Every structure is written in structure tokens, then in C-alpha cells.
């Protein structure tokens, strides 16, 4: 029964994570929402419980910290909850030429986008395989297929997520557990402000995707057990071109798209 199932969503109070939480709530799933700020968690929890009559548990956790993913898992276990679906949404980027950015901030991005995601995937996937049931949605990106000048570390973390997910799909292919990579493009969230890229042509020169539509694409693909889904027509075209054009050409095109609008 769906009403007894729990979905854990990191970064579930804003952007694509919030919209994913809303889609799951609309479909009767209970939620475990994870974010850094308790006030934001309480606002979203009260909203979804009031609108959809589901149970929402909140855990304030800073996944930039090295041991926080392990602590999150322990807190979930202490509550006696079985996580039926894991959504690794939390992620950030840093904009600018790599050598001009703060290396400690870049290392934090690697911790959040790669290390914490890997730990949570490991711990919950192990449980899912043991009971032969479960789903995981990983937030990759269209840049997981394209070199990303001016977002070099962020793009590389997303390449890791896609490759990591595709490898695990093969490892669990003989089970009832599925993993899906969601690959959106530039989306209308607070991502660019947090990354310091609000003046990038990616923001100023194009229509940003609706996070609700991205979330629906991810949810539908997850429910069907698809390996991955590229959200948005333009991004689907970019995905095709990434398999045709040389990386040098792809990188130059992405550089031009990412430069600041003068």
C-alpha cells in the first residue's frame, strides 16, 4: 500500500527537490525531508501534511559535512522507518574559472554532490537489495554528458553521478531494485544564485525549465523503472549531440553559453 511507503528526499525544501516532494505527496507517499534549515523543513512539512494528509518527518542535516550522511541514516533507522524510495536531490555548484574560485568551496561541493550521495546510496541500496524491493532517483544533469567550463567541478560531479548510477543499474539488474538518473538542464531554481552564476547567459539568454515539469519527468521515469531521463526537448537534443560532436566542440559551446552576459 502506497500510504505505508516512505520517500526520503535530500534538498527537499526548494527547487526540484521541493517539486519532487510535492509529486510524491500528491500520489500518497509519506515523506522524510532532509535539508539544512529546520525552519524551512517545518514550513514544507506543514504545507504537505495539510494539503495531502500524508505523514512528513523532517531531519535537519548539513550534507556538506563529512559524516552527516552516516548520521542521517542512523537517525532514520532510530525512527524505525523503512525507506522505499531514496531521492538524492541535494546538490550545489560554484561558478567561475576553476583557478579563480575558492578551492575549499569546491571541496565542499564534492562532499555534497559525490561523497554524501555515495554514502546514502550505499546504505539504503544495501537494505533495498536485501529485501529485494526499492527505488533510487539520482539528480544528475545534462552536463553529465558535456564538459562544463566555468562549472568544471560541478559538471564533473554530475558526470560521476551518471556513471555511478549506470554501473549500479547493472549490478542490481537481477533484483527488483531500480535506479534512475534524472538529467535536467538549466532550471528555474535558486541554483544559479547559490553558485554565483546569476549573470550567466544560461540564465539571462534562455528560458529556464519549470522545476515542476522536471520533477514530473523524474517521477514518471522512476515509476517506470527507466535507467535515465533527459528532461526537456532542447536537452534531449544536446544529449544526442554529445554522442556526435568532439568534446572540444562541446566544451567551447558550453563555455559560450555559460559566460557572463555583459
C-alpha positions as CSV (number, residue, x, y, z in Angstrom):
1,X,0.0,0.0,0.0
2,X,1.4,3.4,-1.0
3,X,0.1,5.1,2.2
4,X,2.6,3.0,4.2
5,X,5.6,3.8,2.0
6,X,8.2,6.4,2.7
7,X,10.3,8.5,0.3
8,X,13.5,10.2,1.6
9,X,14.4,13.3,-0.3
10,X,17.5,15.3,0.3
11,X,17.3,19.0,-0.6
12,X,13.5,18.6,-0.4
13,X,12.6,22.2,0.7
14,X,13.4,24.1,-2.6
15,X,13.7,23.8,-6.3
16,X,13.4,20.4,-8.0
17,X,13.6,18.6,-4.6
18,X,10.6,20.5,-3.4
19,X,8.6,19.8,-6.5
20,X,9.6,16.1,-6.3
21,X,8.4,16.0,-2.7
22,X,5.1,17.5,-3.8
23,X,4.6,15.0,-6.6
24,X,5.2,12.1,-4.2
25,X,2.9,13.7,-1.7
26,X,0.2,14.1,-4.3
27,X,0.5,10.4,-5.0
28,X,0.1,9.4,-1.4
29,X,3.6,8.7,-0.3
30,X,4.9,9.7,3.2
31,X,8.0,11.8,3.2
32,X,11.2,12.1,5.1
33,X,12.5,15.5,4.1
34,X,16.2,16.5,4.6
35,X,17.6,20.0,4.4
36,X,20.0,22.2,6.4
37,X,17.4,24.6,7.8
38,X,14.8,23.4,10.3
39,X,12.5,26.3,9.8
40,X,12.3,25.6,6.0
41,X,11.7,21.9,6.8
42,X,8.8,22.7,9.1
43,X,7.2,25.1,6.6
44,X,7.2,22.5,3.9
45,X,6.1,19.7,6.2
46,X,3.1,21.6,7.5
47,X,2.1,22.5,3.9
48,X,2.2,19.0,2.6
49,X,0.6,17.4,5.7
50,X,-2.2,19.9,5.4
51,X,-2.7,19.6,1.7
52,X,-2.3,15.8,1.2
53,X,-2.9,14.2,4.6
54,X,0.4,12.3,4.5
55,X,3.0,11.8,7.2
56,X,6.1,14.0,6.9
57,X,9.1,13.6,9.0
58,X,11.9,16.1,8.9
59,X,15.6,15.8,9.6
60,X,17.8,18.9,9.6
61,X,21.2,17.8,8.3
62,X,24.1,19.6,6.6
63,X,25.3,17.1,4.0
64,X,28.3,19.3,3.3
65,X,29.8,17.8,6.5
66,X,31.8,14.5,6.0
67,X,29.9,12.3,8.5
68,X,26.4,13.8,8.1
69,X,25.2,11.1,5.6
70,X,26.0,8.4,8.1
71,X,24.3,10.4,10.9
72,X,21.2,10.8,8.6
73,X,21.0,7.1,8.0
74,X,21.3,6.4,11.8
75,X,18.5,8.9,12.6
76,X,16.2,7.3,10.0
77,X,16.9,3.8,11.5
78,X,16.3,5.1,15.0
79,X,12.8,6.2,13.9
80,X,12.1,2.7,12.7
81,X,11.3,3.8,9.2
82,X,11.8,1.7,6.0
83,X,12.8,3.9,3.1
84,X,11.1,2.6,0.0
85,X,12.4,5.3,-2.3
86,X,15.6,7.4,-2.0
87,X,15.8,10.7,-3.9
88,X,19.3,12.1,-3.9
89,X,18.5,15.7,-4.9
90,X,20.7,17.9,-2.8
91,X,23.5,19.5,-4.8
92,X,25.2,22.8,-5.5
93,X,27.7,24.3,-7.9
94,X,30.4,27.0,-7.9
95,X,30.6,29.4,-10.9
96,X,33.8,30.8,-12.4
97,X,37.2,29.8,-13.8
98,X,38.5,27.0,-11.6
99,X,41.7,28.6,-10.6
100,X,39.9,31.8,-9.5
101,X,37.4,30.0,-7.3
102,X,37.7,29.1,-3.6
103,X,39.2,25.5,-3.5
104,X,37.6,24.9,-0.1
105,X,34.2,25.7,-1.5
106,X,34.9,23.4,-4.4
107,X,35.8,20.6,-2.0
108,X,32.5,21.2,-0.2
109,X,30.7,20.8,-3.5
110,X,32.5,17.4,-4.0
111,X,31.5,16.4,-0.5
112,X,27.8,17.2,-1.0
113,X,27.4,16.1,-4.6
114,X,29.5,13.0,-4.6
115,X,30.5,11.8,-1.1
116,X,27.2,12.2,0.7
117,X,25.3,10.9,-2.2
118,X,27.5,7.9,-2.4
119,X,27.1,7.1,1.3
120,X,23.3,7.4,1.2
121,X,23.1,5.3,-1.9
122,X,25.3,2.6,-0.4
123,X,23.4,2.4,2.9
124,X,19.9,2.4,1.5
125,X,20.7,0.4,-1.6
126,X,22.1,-2.3,0.6
127,X,18.8,-2.5,2.5
128,X,16.8,-2.5,-0.7
129,X,18.7,-5.3,-2.3
130,X,18.4,-7.4,1.0
131,X,14.6,-7.1,0.8
132,X,14.5,-7.2,-3.0
133,X,12.5,-4.0,-3.3
134,X,13.2,-0.3,-3.7
135,X,13.9,2.6,-6.0
136,X,16.5,5.4,-6.1
137,X,16.4,8.6,-8.1
138,X,19.7,10.4,-8.6
139,X,19.8,14.0,-9.7
140,X,22.4,14.1,-12.5
141,X,22.2,16.8,-15.2
142,X,22.6,17.3,-18.9
143,X,26.1,18.5,-18.1
144,X,26.9,14.9,-17.0
145,X,27.4,14.3,-20.8
146,X,29.0,17.6,-21.7
147,X,32.3,19.3,-20.4
148,X,31.4,22.3,-18.4
149,X,33.8,25.2,-18.4
150,X,33.1,27.8,-15.7
151,X,31.4,25.0,-13.7
152,X,34.1,22.4,-14.1
153,X,33.8,20.8,-10.7
154,X,30.0,20.8,-10.6
155,X,29.9,19.2,-14.1
156,X,32.4,16.6,-13.1
157,X,30.4,15.7,-10.0
158,X,27.3,15.2,-12.3
159,X,29.3,13.0,-14.6
160,X,30.2,10.9,-11.6
161,X,26.6,10.6,-10.6
162,X,25.5,9.4,-14.0
163,X,28.4,6.9,-14.4
164,X,27.9,5.7,-10.8
165,X,24.2,5.2,-11.3
166,X,24.6,3.4,-14.7
167,X,27.1,1.0,-13.1
168,X,24.8,0.2,-10.2
169,X,21.9,-0.4,-12.5
170,X,23.9,-3.2,-14.0
171,X,24.9,-4.6,-10.6
172,X,21.3,-4.9,-9.4
173,X,19.8,-5.9,-12.7
174,X,18.8,-9.3,-11.3
175,X,16.8,-7.8,-8.4
176,X,13.6,-5.8,-8.1
177,X,15.5,-2.7,-7.2
178,X,15.8,0.1,-9.8
179,X,17.9,3.2,-10.1
180,X,17.1,6.2,-12.3
181,X,19.2,9.2,-13.2
182,X,17.3,12.5,-13.9
183,X,19.1,14.8,-16.3
184,X,17.6,18.3,-16.3
185,X,19.2,21.3,-17.9
186,X,19.1,24.9,-16.7
187,X,16.1,25.1,-14.4
188,X,14.3,28.0,-12.7
189,X,15.5,27.4,-9.1
190,X,17.9,29.1,-6.7
191,X,20.8,27.1,-8.0
192,X,22.4,29.8,-10.1
193,X,22.2,32.4,-7.2
194,X,23.9,29.9,-4.8
195,X,26.5,29.2,-7.4
196,X,27.2,32.8,-8.1
197,X,26.1,32.4,-11.7
198,X,23.0,34.6,-11.8
199,X,24.5,36.7,-14.6
200,X,25.5,33.7,-16.8
201,X,24.0,33.6,-20.2
202,X,22.5,30.2,-19.2
203,X,20.2,32.3,-17.0
204,X,19.8,35.6,-19.0
205,X,19.6,34.3,-22.6
206,X,17.3,31.4,-22.4
207,X,14.0,30.3,-20.9
208,X,14.7,28.2,-17.8
209,X,12.9,24.9,-17.3
210,X,9.9,24.7,-14.9
211,X,11.1,22.6,-11.9
212,X,7.6,21.1,-11.7
213,X,7.9,19.7,-15.2
214,X,11.4,18.4,-14.4
215,X,10.1,16.7,-11.2
216,X,7.2,15.0,-13.1
217,X,9.7,13.7,-15.7
218,X,11.8,12.2,-12.9
219,X,8.9,10.8,-11.1
220,X,7.4,9.1,-14.2
221,X,10.7,7.7,-15.2
222,X,11.4,6.3,-11.7
223,X,8.0,4.7,-11.5
224,X,8.5,3.0,-14.9
225,X,12.0,1.8,-13.9
226,X,13.8,3.7,-16.6
227,X,17.6,3.9,-16.3
228,X,17.6,7.6,-17.0
229,X,15.6,10.5,-18.4
230,X,16.7,13.7,-20.0
231,X,14.1,16.4,-19.2
232,X,13.2,18.9,-21.9
233,X,13.4,18.8,-25.7
234,X,16.4,21.1,-26.0
235,X,18.3,19.0,-23.5
236,X,17.4,15.8,-25.4
237,X,19.0,17.4,-28.5
238,X,22.1,18.3,-26.5
239,X,22.3,14.7,-25.2
240,X,22.2,13.4,-28.8
241,X,24.9,15.9,-29.9
242,X,27.1,14.9,-27.0
243,X,27.5,11.5,-28.7
244,X,28.3,13.0,-32.1
245,X,30.4,16.1,-31.5
246,X,34.0,16.2,-30.2
247,X,34.4,17.1,-26.6
248,X,36.4,20.2,-27.6
249,X,33.5,21.5,-29.6
250,X,31.0,20.7,-26.8
251,X,33.2,22.4,-24.2
252,X,33.5,25.6,-26.4
253,X,29.7,25.7,-26.9
254,X,29.1,25.3,-23.2
255,X,31.7,28.0,-22.4
256,X,29.9,30.4,-24.7
257,X,26.5,29.6,-23.1
258,X,28.0,29.9,-19.6
259,X,29.9,33.2,-19.9
260,X,28.5,36.2,-18.1
261,X,26.1,38.4,-20.0
262,X,28.0,41.7,-20.5
